[in-house]
Amino acid sequence: MPCGRVNTVADLLADPHLRVRQAIVGVEDLAMAAAPRKGPGVTTATTTAPVLGAQTDEILREVLSLDPARIRPLRTAGAVA
């Protein structure tokens, strides 16, 4: 039966091997895992997810073809973020 240590998040953030390998990166005020592969042609850029509702209007317009007059009542009613 394979077994091994299970690290906590604090363990991972403090791990010197992961730091040297740049496996933990900072994005805004967060620490997160970097791209698992490194090498020529591998993009390691990271970004955070948009905040809730940041793309709602765009999605309602472009995916559902709703105009602003139809979106306003949805937002007022709290049906969309």
Helices and strands as residue ranges (DSSP letters): H 9-14, H 16-20, E 24-27, E 30-33, H 56-62, H 68-76
